Amino acid sequence: MANVWSSQITFRENELHLSGMPAHKLARDFGTPTFFIDEADFRERASAWSAALNESFGENAGHVYYAGKAFICVEVAKWIADCGIGLDVCTGGELAVALAANFPASKIQVHGNNKSVAEINKAVEIGVGTIVVDSLIEIDRVAQAARSQGKVQPILLRLTPGIEAHTHESIATAHEDVKFGFSIASGAAWSAVLAARSHPEVELRGFHGHIGSQILSMDAFAVSADRLIELMGKYRDEFGVQLPELDLGGGYGISYLPEDEPLLPSTVLPFLANAVKTSCAAYGVDIPRISIEPGRAIVGPSMFTMYEVGTTKMVLLETGETRNYISIDGGMSDNIRPALYGAEYITVLANRTSTAPLISSRVVGKHCETGDIVIKDIDLPADIVPGDLLAVPATGAYGRSMASNYNHVPRPPVVALLNGKARVILRRETEADLLGLDV
Ligand SMILES: *Cc1c(COP(=O)(O)O)cnc(C)c1O
């Protein structure tokens, strides 16, 4: 059984504790719903990916780029910088967070399939390390931005290796019929190579592939690497020089349920190193500098969400059975993943233990949609009452970052815990914040 909780979570004195702080105190001090992030756990995970990359690839280790879209705020960008790893951003907004954190520009990589001219100009201006180019139009835009600023911009080409990664359709990115990247099979990738080479203002440094997210089996990563390296071989044959960099993307799956076996850096990186070595030998390519981009695998397990129960209701089903509907004070506005991808979570009663029998339950939010479900089917103690606290683990990735103001619900804060001390790193939105946009 994998552990779905971050490293500083303990269950003792009948209560969940994070970094020594009991759940009832966290709820009293910071309110609910709230995302609590285990800072030590986050830093450990970020460092573990970086250490494993260095260990497995040695002198060929490039960067770990943390995928900021999983969750970013100024404080977390500073933690990432402290850990010495890089940052992936895909919008001007994410770039603004990086800049507010004084993140070193040389370690920023810019993604996105529709970067605006303004976003590209800004990225070139601040001197980001790499722009990962996603279309022919964008190659021209980057070249134009670099030319007008008298610079040469390093780029990677995002390629589509043509893979069906085993994950939800909305987060698989490397089959052919997708908006991302240049397809290798159709020849689009090679056209992009030629286009990039035609502009002296861009420096084509290599290729990039990202096959999807929440992937729990490693094989697809090897297939993707192989197709990218095969094209590097073609490049070398054609132009007599080798592209120095290869970015294998992110997507490493985590445990949401105890039965999910996560992809850990200590298994992923040796596997990738072996795959890269094999493919490089097969295509006569020197091993390039390898980078990776984990997002979920760093922040996902580091956070949990704490909710307070507001109402419970026993519903009689057509089968004659009953289900306890437990309504919490958040829902699809702070965790859209169950509604969007059918994502599954567990929860525990955080403020006390219960010896009541477990009964069929559904944890639902407070929004005006039937699909506003946090946990569809779970057995929970029959004596859960209003005021009880429920903790949902592994909500760090694509939770707060995808949060909305649906039903004019203010988005929850993020509170960091380290060494027994808690501090707000992203405050709770207020009704005044929401009304502030009305003209
Ligand atoms: C989303 C994304 C990632 C991170 O994916 P995770 O599943 O969070 O690891 C990395 N690279 C690119 C290009 C992405 O779009």
The ligand as an ORCA input file, in Angstrom:
! r2SCAN-3c Opt
* xyz 0 1
  C       1.701     19.622    -17.548
  C       3.066     19.517    -18.082
  C       4.080     19.002    -17.276
  C       3.862     18.485    -15.892
  O       3.038     17.380    -15.854
  P       2.871     16.605    -14.453
  O       1.915     15.530    -14.771
  O       2.326     17.586    -13.499
  O       4.208     16.103    -14.077
  C       5.353     18.977    -17.798
  N       5.618     19.424    -19.051
  C       4.645     19.923    -19.853
  C       4.998     20.411    -21.180
  C       3.347     19.988    -19.394
  O       2.403     20.473    -20.186
*
